């Protein structure tokens, strides 16, 4: 039966502790081997590093008799019986979990494990919690005072039960550290594609691909639409052509066009041949539209007013001003030469004091499109800024028109 | 959109100037002085190349504000007398 002086301790606190076989010092604790038990993973072996030239020891947990604040004592007769390498299939706490990215299944966020809390229950040792807080990292670096300061003043404890975390794969096909891969497979489908997209964007290339490959086609397709173009390109290039085509077939022609448009020409051509041939011409047509000049989609029916106009005047006449206009949620502020000076969101107008002029409340740093820009540029801008309309102005800020989100919605339904 | 910025600063300057005038009328010299400083800061921040262009706008804004304030005050006193 093992005697442990502290019932709970952190992995970083015990690593490197001297290990004795009865009274003979044999080395230092290098790592713990854990096994999945259904709930919390249980420590099955201790990996003991020895001096140069001696093989490491793999001591079963049952052989451990004492864990004190300074030493670990094991009770074995023949040291040679435990001189064996760690099996490739073993899951190691330090090597595979510590400092690695894991998925917080509760918050759907990717975090880095800065420490693991171990707890003794019924004479067995379990990895009970993981700690994402930076003060654990500071502690490990020996900066205890700084860590305590941060813990007291800035950072809350970020310890999460092991039950809610999922270690992530390090390499494609290599699920070391995946003590709960089945949990990932079951739970990943409950995560919204937008959250999954955020998770994928935070992962490294191989981890990202490994997680993406776990997704069912429909979810993979929805997630692919949500990730940023750089990641879309990377994923499409990395997965098999047939799977890429399958995912694209799950999308509407407009969504498919959006994905194909960001790929290198040859790759897009190849995929166009593989996707559903009924929708391929539609997709091609939409891709061609992406290169059309944005002025073709612009309207002249928008509200423009001089900067001196008072808020109360605009609110009072709003129904009349907005009648027959395509863009009614923004008021464009222009001078007598139609130079775009700023823009006022109608919501800001409602909040303004009656005696405030449009110039006072307008945003003067206006995001606008140039007359040479394309529908693709506009789509990117709508995605980036989430505006409902974007003005088009020339190099002298002369307003040429406004492209509204509604006008291009048919081309890009996923912006809905 | 530099011109837009100039217009915005001119509009803010007009607001501070209008406030300064109202405070002065009320006898709050300290408050008026602070508003006057804010007004000068705004005017100073208008890029010099646009200052001439937005000058008439500043004057017109100030006039519009004072008219609006006066209207508000007369409405307010009207309400009281009613």
Interface residues (C-beta under 8 A of the other chain):
Chain A: X307 X308 X310 X312 X333 X335 X339 X340 X341 X342 X354 X355 X356 X357 X359 X360 X362 X364 X365 X366 X397
Chain B: X1 X3 X4 X5 X7 X8 X10 X11 X12 X14 X15 X57 X60 X61 X64 X65 X68 X69 X72
